[in-house]
Amino acid sequence: MKHFLVELTYEGAAPEAIATHRPAHRAYLQTGYEKGILLYSGPKVDAVPAGGIVLARGESLEAVKSFMAGDPFFVNGLAQQRFVEFNPVLRQEFVTGWIEGK
């Protein structure tokens, strides 16, 4: 299992457009939680440009990118995505099963 920090950036997106698509964005991410792809997500605080962070896992970068390509923020051109692969060698014990793909 590979692990990724996914950074979403709202470059040039109108706040009204973000607000309009936020419920669909969150509903889509919920499907990632149900499939075991996502561990957590949320908006960046005091970031310019604004955006969010998603912690994801998958068999490959392509698999995670494929899932994230369906995000309504991305589909509607409101957010750009940046993927950073990392190796979670240190962690809280309660996430060990998720990290190990269980």
ZALO-182542 format. One line per field, with one value per atom (N, C-alpha, C): residue in three letters; atom name; z, x, y; residue number from 0. Coordinates in nm, 4 decimals, padded with zeros to 6 digits. Atoms other than C-alpha are relative to their C-alpha. Layout:
% ZALO-182542
romi = c(ALA  ...)
zapa = c(CA  ...)
up = c(Z  ...)
east = c(X  ...)
north = c(Y  ...)
rokol = c(NUM  ...)
***
This chain:
% ZALO-182542
romi = c(MET  MET  MET  LYS  LYS  LYS  HIS  HIS  HIS  PHE  PHE  PHE  LEU  LEU  LEU  VAL  VAL  VAL  GLU  GLU  GLU  LEU  LEU  LEU  THR  THR  THR  TYR  TYR  TYR  GLU  GLU  GLU  GLY  GLY  GLY  ALA  ALA  ALA  ALA  ALA  ALA  PRO  PRO  PRO  GLU  GLU  GLU  ALA  ALA  ALA  ILE  ILE  ILE  ALA  ALA  ALA  THR  THR  THR  HIS  HIS  HIS  ARG  ARG  ARG  PRO  PRO  PRO  ALA  ALA  ALA  HIS  HIS  HIS  ARG  ARG  ARG  ALA  ALA  ALA  TYR  TYR  TYR  LEU  LEU  LEU  GLN  GLN  GLN  THR  THR  THR  GLY  GLY  GLY  TYR  TYR  TYR  GLU  GLU  GLU  LYS  LYS  LYS  GLY  GLY  GLY  ILE  ILE  ILE  LEU  LEU  LEU  LEU  LEU  LEU  TYR  TYR  TYR  SER  SER  SER  GLY  GLY  GLY  PRO  PRO  PRO  LYS  LYS  LYS  VAL  VAL  VAL  ASP  ASP  ASP  ALA  ALA  ALA  VAL  VAL  VAL  PRO  PRO  PRO  ALA  ALA  ALA  GLY  GLY  GLY  GLY  GLY  GLY  ILE  ILE  ILE  VAL  VAL  VAL  LEU  LEU  LEU  ALA  ALA  ALA  ARG  ARG  ARG  GLY  GLY  GLY  GLU  GLU  GLU  SER  SER  SER  LEU  LEU  LEU  GLU  GLU  GLU  ALA  ALA  ALA  VAL  VAL  VAL  LYS  LYS  LYS  SER  SER  SER  PHE  PHE  PHE  MET  MET  MET  ALA  ALA  ALA  GLY  GLY  GLY  ASP  ASP  ASP  PRO  PRO  PRO  PHE  PHE  PHE  PHE  PHE  PHE  VAL  VAL  VAL  ASN  ASN  ASN  GLY  GLY  GLY  LEU  LEU  LEU  ALA  ALA  ALA  GLN  GLN  GLN  GLN  GLN  GLN  ARG  ARG  ARG  PHE  PHE  PHE  VAL  VAL  VAL  GLU  GLU  GLU  PHE  PHE  PHE  ASN  ASN  ASN  PRO  PRO  PRO  VAL  VAL  VAL  LEU  LEU  LEU  ARG  ARG  ARG  GLN  GLN  GLN  GLU  GLU  GLU  PHE  PHE  PHE  VAL  VAL  VAL  THR  THR  THR  GLY  GLY  GLY  TRP  TRP  TRP  ILE  ILE  ILE  GLU  GLU  GLU  GLY  GLY  GLY  LYS  LYS  LYS)
zapa = c(N  CA  C  N  CA  C  N  CA  C  N  CA  C  N  CA  C  N  CA  C  N  CA  C  N  CA  C  N  CA  C  N  CA  C  N  CA  C  N  CA  C  N  CA  C  N  CA  C  N  CA  C  N  CA  C  N  CA  C  N  CA  C  N  CA  C  N  CA  C  N  CA  C  N  CA  C  N  CA  C  N  CA  C  N  CA  C  N  CA  C  N  CA  C  N  CA  C  N  CA  C  N  CA  C  N  CA  C  N  CA  C  N  CA  C  N  CA  C  N  CA  C  N  CA  C  N  CA  C  N  CA  C  N  CA  C  N  CA  C  N  CA  C  N  CA  C  N  CA  C  N  CA  C  N  CA  C  N  CA  C  N  CA  C  N  CA  C  N  CA  C  N  CA  C  N  CA  C  N  CA  C  N  CA  C  N  CA  C  N  CA  C  N  CA  C  N  CA  C  N  CA  C  N  CA  C  N  CA  C  N  CA  C  N  CA  C  N  CA  C  N  CA  C  N  CA  C  N  CA  C  N  CA  C  N  CA  C  N  CA  C  N  CA  C  N  CA  C  N  CA  C  N  CA  C  N  CA  C  N  CA  C  N  CA  C  N  CA  C  N  CA  C  N  CA  C  N  CA  C  N  CA  C  N  CA  C  N  CA  C  N  CA  C  N  CA  C  N  CA  C  N  CA  C  N  CA  C  N  CA  C  N  CA  C  N  CA  C  N  CA  C  N  CA  C  N  CA  C  N  CA  C  N  CA  C  N  CA  C  N  CA  C  N  CA  C  N  CA  C  N  CA  C  N  CA  C)
up = c(00.0000  00.0000  00.0000  00.0061  -00.0896  00.0651  -00.0748  00.1086  -00.0602  00.0656  -00.0181  00.0796  -00.0432  00.1069  -00.1293  00.1181  -00.1479  00.0416  -00.0289  -00.1430  -00.1086  00.0917  -00.3014  00.0140  -00.0018  -00.3982  -00.0884  00.0734  -00.5026  -00.0623  00.0647  -00.7392  -00.0956  00.0852  -00.8833  00.0083  -00.0120  -00.7809  00.0886  -00.0784  -00.6578  00.1252  -00.1235  -00.2939  -00.0134  00.0197  -00.4064  -00.0721  00.0736  -00.6484  00.0925  -00.0971  -00.3737  00.0922  -00.0914  -00.1392  -00.0693  00.0753  -00.4086  -00.0152  00.0270  -00.4774  00.1241  -00.1217  -00.1177  00.0433  -00.0404  -00.0316  -00.0896  00.0909  -00.3432  00.0197  -00.0275  -00.2711  00.1242  -00.1244  00.0835  -00.0152  00.0249  -00.0304  -00.0808  00.0793  -00.2868  00.0874  -00.0895  -00.0268  00.0934  -00.0869  00.1958  -00.0658  00.0683  -00.0702  00.0127  -00.0206  -00.0301  00.1387  -00.1360  00.3441  00.0030  00.0019  00.2799  -00.0712  00.0737  00.0356  00.0681  -00.0699  00.2825  -00.0665  00.0706  00.0543  00.0823  -00.0716  00.2821  00.1499  -00.1457  00.6421  00.0603  -00.0443  00.6918  -00.1047  00.0938  00.5097  00.0691  -00.0540  00.5779  -00.0643  00.0608  00.4770  00.0659  -00.0547  00.5158  00.0783  -00.0839  00.7816  -00.0353  00.0296  00.6904  -00.1137  00.1137  00.3620  -00.1174  00.1205  00.0541  -00.1104  00.0207  -00.1878  00.0855  -00.0867  00.0120  -00.0679  00.0525  -00.0307  00.1133  -00.1021  00.1639  -00.0094  -00.0090  00.2614  00.0128  -00.0063  00.2089  00.0230  -00.0201  00.3456  -00.0596  00.0772  00.1110  -00.0108  00.0271  00.0364  -00.1219  00.1153  -00.2670  -00.0476  00.0559  -00.4630  -00.0782  00.0801  -00.6727  -00.0008  00.0189  -00.7395  -00.0992  00.1012  -01.0441  00.0591  -00.0636  -00.8286  00.0816  -00.0811  -00.5903  -00.0905  00.0939  -00.8785  -00.0687  00.0641  -01.0440  00.0907  -00.0934  -00.7313  00.0105  -00.0206  -00.6789  -00.1250  00.1240  -01.0456  -00.0014  -00.0073  -00.9569  00.0988  -00.0983  -00.6880  -00.0722  00.0664  -00.7870  -00.0042  00.0077  -00.7012  -00.1195  00.1124  -00.9582  -00.1316  00.1210  -01.2131  -00.0516  00.0381  -01.2120  -00.0112  00.0195  -01.2388  00.1140  -00.1149  -00.8897  00.0806  -00.0805  -00.7376  -00.0830  00.0547  -00.8503  00.1075  -00.0937  -00.6910  -00.0112  -00.0052  -00.5807  00.0879  -00.0696  -00.4708  00.0511  -00.0612  -00.2297  00.0632  -00.0577  -00.1629  00.1196  -00.1177  00.1805  00.0638  -00.0694  00.3978  00.1484  -00.1395  00.7370  00.0986  -00.0867  00.9465  00.1484  -00.1387  01.2748  -00.0010  -00.0022  01.3772  00.1361  -00.1158  01.6511  -00.0233  00.0127  01.7187  -00.0593  00.0454  01.6434  -00.1515  00.1463  01.2696  -00.0670  00.0559  01.2244  -00.0970  00.0884  01.0731  -00.1335  00.1243  00.8190  -00.0844  00.0730  00.7228  -00.0620  00.0504  00.6811  -00.0997  00.1006  00.4519  00.0500  -00.0576  00.6896  00.0122)
east = c(00.0851  00.0000  00.0895  -00.0738  00.1296  -00.0848  00.0688  00.0430  00.0321  -00.0136  -00.0148  -00.0667  00.0618  -00.0770  -00.0462  00.0546  -00.3048  -00.0350  00.0277  -00.3051  -00.0905  00.0922  -00.6015  00.0219  -00.0199  -00.5513  -00.1053  00.1037  -00.8323  00.0634  -00.0648  -00.6362  -00.0972  00.0893  -00.8682  -00.1462  00.1407  -01.1899  -00.0752  00.0832  -01.4660  -00.0500  00.0503  -01.5649  -00.1423  00.1379  -01.9276  -00.0035  -00.0057  -01.8359  00.0462  -00.0469  -01.6449  -00.1160  00.1118  -01.9434  -00.1092  00.1029  -02.1828  00.0352  -00.0427  -01.9785  00.0494  -00.0522  -01.8670  -00.0821  00.0742  -02.1565  00.0301  -00.0313  -02.0868  00.1429  -00.1400  -01.7124  00.0089  -00.0048  -01.7649  -00.0703  00.0691  -02.0124  00.0898  -00.0911  -01.7594  00.1125  -00.1060  -01.4819  -00.0523  00.0583  -01.7180  00.0067  -00.0115  -01.7153  00.1422  -00.1378  -01.3361  00.0215  -00.0075  -01.3754  -00.0646  00.0718  -01.6254  00.0798  -00.0838  -01.3812  00.1346  -00.1263  -01.0915  00.1172  -00.1056  -00.8961  00.0500  -00.0334  -00.9018  00.0065  -00.0105  -00.7912  -00.0590  00.0620  -00.8766  00.0169  -00.0033  -00.9355  -00.0556  00.0551  -01.0129  00.0624  -00.0504  -00.9615  00.1296  -00.1187  -00.6292  -00.0469  00.0351  -00.6393  00.0909  -00.0735  -00.5364  00.1001  -00.0892  -00.3804  -00.0441  00.0289  -00.3562  00.0874  00.1432  -00.4640  -00.0544  00.0639  -00.7101  -00.0057  00.0112  -00.7637  -00.0171  00.0162  -00.7529  00.1081  -00.0948  -00.5528  -00.0792  00.0600  -00.6471  00.1130  -00.0961  -00.4551  -00.0614  00.0558  -00.5010  00.0995  -00.0846  -00.3704  -00.0559  00.0427  -00.3802  00.1115  -00.0995  -00.2004  00.1068  -00.0940  -00.0341  -00.0430  00.0342  -00.0216  -00.1154  00.1055  -00.2384  -00.1364  00.1266  -00.5060  -00.0562  00.0459  -00.5222  -00.0389  00.0349  -00.5171  -00.1333  00.1255  -00.7980  -00.1186  00.1081  -01.0125  -00.0193  00.0095  -00.9322  -00.0479  00.0465  -01.0119  -00.1517  00.1449  -01.3803  -00.0489  00.0376  -01.3755  -00.0668  00.0686  -01.6320  00.0792  -00.0842  -01.3841  00.0948  -00.0916  -01.1432  -00.0768  00.0814  -01.4103  -00.0468  00.0522  -01.5450  00.1073  -00.1101  -01.2015  00.0210  -00.0115  -01.2136  00.1269  -00.1180  -00.9111  00.1024  -00.1099  -00.5738  00.0429  -00.0420  -00.4292  00.1495  -00.1425  -00.0734  00.0119  -00.0132  00.0239  00.1432  -00.1305  00.3106  -00.0027  -00.0078  00.3954  00.0944  -00.0865  00.5397  -00.0096  -00.0061  00.6320  -00.0278  00.0364  00.4509  00.0703  -00.0758  00.7253  -00.0307  00.0396  00.6231  -00.1462  00.1435  00.2585  -00.0590  00.0774  00.0029  -00.0440  00.0338  -00.0752  -00.1397  00.1372  -00.4461  -00.0164  00.0112  -00.3741  00.0814  -00.0851  -00.1442  -00.0760  00.0778  -00.4163  -00.0292  00.0299  -00.5136  00.1265  -00.1250  -00.1515  00.0421  -00.0371  -00.0948  -00.1010  00.0966  -00.3974  -00.1076  00.1013  -00.6315  -00.1330)
north = c(-00.1177  00.0000  00.1239  -00.1263  00.3470  00.1086  -00.1059  00.6607  00.1355  -00.1297  01.0126  00.1111  -00.1239  01.3603  00.0656  -00.0666  01.5258  00.1418  -00.1400  01.9039  00.0559  -00.0669  02.0812  00.1496  -00.1449  02.4453  00.0646  -00.0726  02.6803  00.1235  -00.1134  02.9012  00.0674  -00.0766  03.1642  -00.0383  00.0403  02.9884  00.0985  -00.0917  03.2166  -00.0712  00.0611  03.1523  -00.0528  00.0443  03.1229  -00.1355  00.1271  02.8410  -00.1122  00.1000  02.6594  -00.0387  00.0265  02.6932  -00.0820  00.0719  02.5679  -00.1473  00.1376  02.2540  -00.0748  00.0642  02.1840  -00.1222  00.1212  01.9458  -00.1209  00.1111  01.7344  -00.0478  00.0343  01.7444  -00.0886  00.0780  01.6172  -00.1344  00.1276  01.3525  -00.0935  00.0826  01.2309  -00.0538  00.0473  01.2157  -00.1085  00.1023  01.0151  -00.1375  00.1295  00.7427  -00.0551  00.0437  00.7326  -00.0567  00.0557  00.6768  -00.1384  00.1273  00.3985  -00.1095  00.0956  00.2310  -00.0249  00.0166  00.2630  00.0695  -00.0732  00.4990  00.1176  -00.1231  00.8056  -00.0229  00.0034  00.8506  00.1267  -00.1253  01.2171  00.1077  -00.1121  01.5439  00.1226  -00.1233  01.9059  00.1214  -00.1230  02.2671  00.0466  -00.0653  02.4415  00.1228  -00.1134  02.7112  00.1178  -00.1228  03.0670  -00.0158  00.0194  02.9529  00.0863  -00.0769  03.1710  -00.0567  00.0183  03.0465  -00.1138  00.0989  02.8408  -00.1365  00.1352  02.4696  -00.0974  00.1020  02.1481  -00.1058  00.1104  01.8413  -00.1291  00.1323  01.4766  -00.0993  00.1082  01.1774  -00.1255  00.1112  00.8808  -00.1149  00.1163  00.5337  -00.0716  00.0772  00.3096  -00.0897  00.0918  00.0416  00.0748  -00.0772  00.3129  00.1465  -00.1408  00.6851  00.0110  -00.0040  00.6205  -00.0333  00.0371  00.4548  00.1154  -00.1134  00.7521  00.1166  -00.1068  01.0007  -00.0305  00.0385  00.8057  00.0296  -00.0312  00.8344  00.1514  -00.1451  01.2035  00.0738  -00.0629  01.2796  00.0172  -00.0123  01.2338  00.1039  -00.1025  01.5040  00.1175  -00.1105  01.7706  00.1307  -00.1203  02.0476  -00.0093  00.0205  01.8990  -00.0051  00.0152  01.8041  00.1356  -00.1315  02.1607  00.1069  -00.0943  02.3223  00.0974  -00.0897  02.4745  -00.0230  00.0324  02.2992  -00.0751  00.0771  02.1802  -00.0992  00.1042  01.8667  -00.0232  00.0337  01.7958  -00.1231  00.1274  01.4444  -00.0151  00.0225  01.3758  -00.1381  00.1336  01.0116  00.0038  00.0068  00.9370  -00.1374  00.1277  00.6412  00.0248  -00.0271  00.6534  -00.0946  00.0903  00.4918  00.0207  -00.0278  00.6621  00.0410  -00.0285  00.6859  -00.0336  00.0410  00.6596  -00.1446  00.1423  00.2941  -00.0222  00.0227  00.3384  00.0076  -00.0019  00.3979  -00.1108  00.1044  00.0984  -00.0899  00.0868  -00.1226  00.0671  -00.0719  00.1432  00.0109  -00.0143  00.2030  -00.1321  00.1304  -00.1692  -00.0572  00.0430  -00.1939  -00.0936  00.0889  -00.3749  00.0703)
rokol = c(0  0  0  1  1  1  2  2  2  3  3  3  4  4  4  5  5  5  6  6  6  7  7  7  8  8  8  9  9  9  10  10  10  11  11  11  12  12  12  13  13  13  14  14  14  15  15  15  16  16  16  17  17  17  18  18  18  19  19  19  20  20  20  21  21  21  22  22  22  23  23  23  24  24  24  25  25  25  26  26  26  27  27  27  28  28  28  29  29  29  30  30  30  31  31  31  32  32  32  33  33  33  34  34  34  35  35  35  36  36  36  37  37  37  38  38  38  39  39  39  40  40  40  41  41  41  42  42  42  43  43  43  44  44  44  45  45  45  46  46  46  47  47  47  48  48  48  49  49  49  50  50  50  51  51  51  52  52  52  53  53  53  54  54  54  55  55  55  56  56  56  57  57  57  58  58  58  59  59  59  60  60  60  61  61  61  62  62  62  63  63  63  64  64  64  65  65  65  66  66  66  67  67  67  68  68  68  69  69  69  70  70  70  71  71  71  72  72  72  73  73  73  74  74  74  75  75  75  76  76  76  77  77  77  78  78  78  79  79  79  80  80  80  81  81  81  82  82  82  83  83  83  84  84  84  85  85  85  86  86  86  87  87  87  88  88  88  89  89  89  90  90  90  91  91  91  92  92  92  93  93  93  94  94  94  95  95  95  96  96  96  97  97  97  98  98  98  99  99  99  100  100  100  101  101  101)
***
